[in-house]
Amino acid sequence: MLTSVIHRKHVMYKGTASDGYSNIFFTDVESGRWIEEDLGFTDLAVAIGAFIDQQHFRAKHFPKTLIWRRVLKNDVPILFGFAFFMHGEQRVYEIYHANKKYMYTLVQHIGEEWELLGAKNALDADSVDMDFLLPVIERLTQYNHQENRHS
């Protein structure tokens, strides 16, 4: 059984098999290929994605190039990706987990102030992994300074 899951960046479905196996399947923003959550580009993701694509209209995929970086979380390297664009004077970063799933958007305002958008329960500090978020912001700040030197 497939159930559509509303998501702001991915075409996403929850798939449940008759034997009880269940997982989330979504499209990769970079390639448009189907991914099985936390397992990657599996044969099952390809099969389910092909079935979904046959049954439902899916808009043409426009690839989004992500920049991949590593940060330390409790001395363990963690991979994250981001897409960067400017919105007026603000720097905007869409943050993606190593499993290629969108996490949230960070906006850097003038004066180095950061705003978190798009996270579930963003107002609830306990729902945001600050041990991950703070090193990501630090890494993005380094990225900004590197980009400014090349401009």
C-alpha positions in Angstrom: 0.0 0.0 0.0 1.3 3.5 -0.9 0.3 6.6 0.9 1.3 10.1 -0.3 3.3 12.1 2.2 3.1 15.9 1.9 6.6 17.3 1.7 7.9 20.7 0.6 11.0 19.5 -1.3 10.4 15.9 -2.3 7.8 13.7 -4.0 7.3 11.3 -1.1 5.3 8.2 -0.3 5.1 5.8 2.6 5.1 2.2 1.4 3.8 -0.7 3.4 4.1 -4.3 2.2 1.8 -7.2 3.1 4.5 -8.7 5.3 4.5 -5.5 7.5 7.7 -4.0 6.0 7.3 -0.2 5.8 9.5 2.7 4.7 9.4 6.1 3.2 10.3 6.6 -0.5 11.2 10.0 -2.0 12.8 11.6 -4.9 16.4 12.9 -4.8 16.5 16.6 -5.4 19.8 16.3 -7.2 19.0 13.4 -9.6 15.2 12.9 -9.4 15.9 9.2 -8.7 13.8 7.4 -6.1 15.4 6.8 -2.6 14.4 4.4 0.1 14.8 6.4 3.4 18.1 5.6 5.2 18.9 2.8 2.7 19.6 4.8 -0.4 19.0 4.0 -4.1 17.7 0.5 -3.6 16.0 -1.9 -6.1 12.8 -1.6 -4.1 13.0 2.2 -4.4 13.4 1.9 -8.2 10.4 -0.5 -8.4 8.1 1.6 -6.2 9.2 4.8 -8.0 8.5 3.3 -11.4 5.0 2.2 -10.2 4.3 5.7 -8.7 5.5 7.4 -11.9 3.2 5.2 -14.0 0.1 5.8 -11.8 0.6 9.5 -11.0 1.6 12.5 -12.9 5.0 13.8 -11.8 6.2 17.2 -12.9 9.5 17.3 -14.8 12.5 17.1 -12.5 14.8 20.1 -12.5 18.1 19.1 -10.8 19.3 21.0 -7.8 23.0 20.9 -7.2 23.9 20.5 -3.6 27.2 21.4 -2.0 28.3 18.6 0.4 30.3 19.4 3.6 31.3 17.6 6.8 30.9 18.9 10.3 31.8 17.4 13.7 29.1 16.3 16.0 30.5 15.0 19.3 33.8 14.5 17.5 32.2 12.4 14.8 32.2 13.7 11.2 28.6 14.2 9.8 27.8 14.8 6.2 25.3 17.4 5.1 24.4 19.0 1.8 23.1 22.5 1.1 21.7 24.5 -1.8 22.6 28.2 -1.6 20.8 31.3 -3.1 20.4 34.9 -2.3 17.1 36.5 -1.5 17.7 40.2 -1.5 20.5 40.8 1.0 19.8 37.5 2.8 21.8 34.3 2.2 19.5 31.3 2.1 20.6 27.7 2.6 18.4 24.6 2.1 19.9 22.0 4.4 19.8 18.3 3.5 20.7 15.3 5.6 23.4 12.7 4.4 20.4 10.5 3.4 19.5 13.3 0.9 16.3 14.3 2.7 15.5 18.0 3.2 15.8 19.1 6.8 15.2 22.8 7.0 16.2 26.2 5.6 18.6 28.5 7.3 18.5 32.3 6.4 21.5 34.5 7.3 20.4 38.0 7.8 22.6 41.1 7.6 24.7 41.2 10.8 25.3 37.5 11.0 21.8 36.7 12.6 20.5 33.3 11.6 16.8 32.2 11.2 15.6 28.6 11.0 12.7 27.9 8.7 10.8 24.8 7.6 11.7 22.5 10.5 8.8 20.7 12.2 8.2 22.3 15.6 10.9 24.9 14.9 9.7 26.9 17.9 10.3 23.9 20.2 14.1 24.0 20.9 14.0 20.3 21.9 12.9 19.3 18.4 16.0 20.8 16.7 19.3 19.0 17.1 21.5 21.9 18.2 24.6 19.7 18.4 24.1 19.4 14.6 22.7 22.8 13.8 25.5 24.9 15.5 28.4 23.2 13.6 26.4 23.5 10.4 26.0 27.3 10.9 29.7 27.6 11.7 30.6 25.6 8.5 28.3 27.8 6.4 29.8 30.9 7.9 33.2 29.6 6.8 31.8 28.9 3.4 30.5 32.6 3.2 34.0 33.9 4.0 35.6 31.7 1.4 33.0 32.8 -1.2 33.6 36.5 -0.3 37.4 36.1 -0.8 36.7 34.7 -4.3 34.3 37.5 -5.3 
